[in-house]
Amino acid sequence: MNNKDYRKQIKRALFRGHAMAPSFLVVFFFSLTCVMTSCFSDDSEIGSELVGEISVDGIEESYVKTAFIGDVLEINPIVNTTTKDLEYEWLLIDKNTGKKQSDGTTIEPTVVGTDKNLSLKIDLTPGSYQLYFKVKDAADDYGVIKTTSLSVLTEFTTGFYIMKETADGNTDLDMLSLNDNAMNDLITKTQGQAMKGKPYSMWTNYGSYYINPEDDQIASQNAIALLTEDGNVNILRTTDLGVIFDRKSLFFDEKAASEKPRAFLIHLMYGLVLLTNEGAYYTANPYAQFPSAAGSGKFGMPMSKFCSSKYYTRCMRGYSSFYVWDDVSHSIKSVNYNFTASPLTFTDHTGEDVTQNLAGYECLSCGTNFISNQQTDEFILENTATGDRYLYLMNPRMMFAYLNRYVKLDPNSHLGKASVMCMNGLSGRYIYCVDNNQLYGCNFVEDDLPETPMNLEGIGSGETITYLSNQYFSQDTDDDFDYLIVGTQSGGNYHLYMYKMVGGAPEGAPVRKMSGTGTVKSVRFMSASLSNGQFGRMRQVFPVND
């Protein structure tokens, strides 16, 4: 059979639909890629041989659309015919079409329309597709096929990711692009269901190594890492939100269910570090100052046995020292550049009694202020039995990390009663807090911690503030910003408001807005403008904690 006859048989088989022989289905789909170009090039020739009185115009050779922003592909073909009784079908073909499934059946094209005009909502996995438009005489087995290609892109590489808790207590992901396109329920749309477990923390893992299953080669992509309270893991590349690691594939060896991943950080020498409630692990990462050879991205033997949580702050001047709240021993630890953990103390090595073995205490907030090139870190702890709150302030210098100030908060102060709080990053010496749905700025430099009410424009009546975060991106690019991000709740829906900062206070109406179902737990900004080997610039990305 020559190539022309073979292509004709393919098209006749498409018109016959389920009546075609199963054996030919397999041959057709596995041969589709090989003959795609020649098959698409002569639609009119084959169509005229099958039904000469039908012709189709008005379909472009290719289309490009963006996924998950409500984009719709509209195609209105012009069908010229003397036949009055026509049937139409639009078929979508992807990379899996023609493959055998575990039950022995073959994946067929997806029918996406049965009318002459196509209206296809682009909630498709990013990638390349082919569309077949089939027109046939209702009284005949034959007709005309027109083909076109569809490229589905995303806006996942740069924008604000929102980790949220769903109504049924699971984890999903929304996103607001820099074009202010809102994308909701991305885990559900890309994986079929939300991530199991309540949200714990979210991280931007720039330059994550992994083995690309498409070619079995080492690849490096910016990634979003989602961690749940019960230890579930989802690490998604930002090109298409494809999963590059889950809980089972993250480690070389199987970990006990009791070990729960809690946080990630980029380390000067080690690369990408994973902190868990039982230890710390590392893997190669191109963003380290001294990156090792590219690797699989999996985490191996522990580099340290200290316990961790999502509450940590790092020294912005270098050497990768940091402070961390240990959820297991209920202590604040100082971790040096070599990942040796020690009790946080004053410079005279006293103070362990107020930083270590604080049974019954919880960490409510931590943050980093880096105004005028002077770093101040803070932790706020609460004694859950008494309700007493304590403020810890540190001024790290290079590789040395010590406690600078320890204050019991006035229980009648706004910070002493606040439901949510965060620290300013770049523009003022404030710890922000919300008391009775009113925003205040607490000046942490002054001895008496004076508090100033601050106005938030544009928040609707009936909305309760449940989230605060001052986030900035300072890379001398068009993406740069400094926002106070305020999240509110109204029934089962959240709203996000992003305000420009002036002198440490939010100014005017919000410059960006976002809304969705569920409850906001974390917001992270991801940028495609960072490239490998920029550890020094990474410190100019907003503080790591909400």
Residue, then its C-alpha position, 0 to 999 in steps of 0.5 A: m500500500n503506498n503512502k497516499d492510499y495509507r493516508k486515505q485509509i486512516k481518514r476513512a477509519l476516522f469517519r467510520g468511528h467505532a465501526m473501524a477494526p480494533s487492529f486498525l485503531v492500534v496501527f493508526f494511532f501508533s503510526l499517526t506521528c510518523v505520517m502526521t506531516s504528510c497527512f495534514s498537508d493534503d486534506s483537500e486532496i483526500g477530501s475531494e476524493l471522498v466527498g467532492e461537494i464538501s469544502v472547508d475554509g476558515i481554519e488557521e494552520s495553528y493556534v496558541k492559547t494560555a491554560f487556566i486563565g479562562d482562555v477559550l479557543e473559538i473556531n468558526p469554519i466555513v463549510n461549502t456544500t450542496t449536501k444539507d444533512l451534515e454531521y460534525e465532530w472535533l477531535l483532540i489528539d495529544k501525545n498519549t493518543g494511540k498508547k496502550q493502557s493497562d487494560g489493553t485498550t488504546i487511548e482514542p482521540t478526545v471528542v471536544g465538539t459535535d457542532k460546526n463551530l468550536s468553543l473549547k475552554i483551555d483547561l488542558t495540560p500545557g503542550s502541543y496538540q492536533l485538532y481534527f475537524k470532521v465533516k460528513d454526509a449523514a447518509d454517507d460514511y465519507g466526508v472531509i477532515k481539516t486539521t490544525s495544531l494547538s499550542v497550550l502555554t501557561e503563565f506559571t513562570t512568574g507571578f504570585y502563588i497562593m497555597k490554600e486550604t480547601a473546604d474539605g481540609n485539603t491543599d490546592l493552589d491558585m495563582l495571580s500572574l503579573n498580567d493580573n490573570a487569575m488562575n484557580d484550583l490548579i492542583t485539581k485542574t492539573q492532577g484531577q484532585a486537590m493535594k491530600g492534607k492541610p497546608y503547612s508551608m510553600w517554598t520557591n525552589y529556584g533551579s531544582y534538579y530532577i530526572n526528566p521522565e520524557d528523556d531520562q536526562i537531568a534537568s533544572q527548573n524553578a519549582i514550587a514546593l507544597l508541604t502539608e501538615d501530615g508530611n505530604v509533598n508536591i514539588l511542581r515545575t513552574t513551566d507547566l506545574g508538572v510534578i517532579f517530586d512527591r513524598k515517595s520520590l523525594f528521598f533515596d530511601e524510604k522515610a518513616a511516616s513520622e518524618k515530615p518535611r517542613a521547609f527548604l532553603i538555598h545554602l551557600m555551599y550545600g545547595l538545596v537543603l530540606l529541613t524536616n522534624e527529624g533532621a536536615y538533608y541536602t541535594a545539588n542546586p545551581y543557585a549555591q555559591f559553590p554548586s556541586a555537579a548536577g544530580s537527580g534532585k533526591f535527598g540522601m543521608p541526613m547532614s544534621k539531626f537537629c529538628s526543624s519547622k517552617y519558622y526560620t530566618r537566615c543571615m542575609r549577609g552571607y555564610s548561610s547561618f540561620y535561626v530556626w524554631d524547633d517544634v520537637s524540643h520547643s527551642i530556638k536554635s542558631v545554625n551555623y554555616n556548617f549546619t551545626a545547631s546550637p542553643l540561641t543565647f546572648t553574646d555572653h552565652t547566657g539566655e538558654d533558659v528563655t530560648q530552650n526547652l520551652a514546653g507548651y510554647e508555640c511559634l506564632s511568627c518569625g521574620t527578617n527586616f533588612i532596612s539600611n543594610q542592618q538586619t533584625d530577625e524576630f520570633i514571637l512565641e506564645n505560652t499556650a497555657t497562660g497566653d503570655r507572648y514573648l518577642y525575640l530580636m536578633n541582629p546577626r553578623m556574618m557567621f555569628a548569630y546571637l539573641n539581642r533582645y527578649v521582651k514579654l509583650d503587654p497582654n493588652s497591647h495589639l501585638g499581645k492580642a493579635s490574630v495575625m502578624c508579620m514583619n516588615g522587610l525593607s521599608g520600615r522598622y515595624i512588626y504588623c499585627v491585626d487586632n479586632n480587624q484593624l491593622y497596626g504597626c509596632n515599632f520594634v526599635e523603640d523600648d516601649l514598642p509603640e503601635t500605630p494604626m494603619n489604614l487599608e483601603g478597598i477591603g469589603s465589609g464583612e471580610t475578616i483579615t486572616y493573613l499578612s505578609n510583607q513581600y518584596f522582590s528587589q532585582d533591578t528588573d521590571d518585576d520589582f515590587d514591595y507589597l503588604i499582602v493582606g488576605t481576608q475571609s468571607g464565608g468560604n471565599y478569600h480575597l487578597y489585596m496587595y498594597k504598595m509600601v511607603g515609609g513602612a506603611p501601605e499606601g492608597a488602594p490595593v494595586r493588585k487583587m485576587s480572590g478564590t474559594g478556600t482559605v489562604k495559608s501562604v503566598r509566594f512570588m516566583s520569577a523567571s528572571l533569576s538565573n543560575g549562580q545568583f546566590g548573592r541576589m537571592r537574598q534580595v527576594f522577599p523574606v521566606n516566611d509568611 
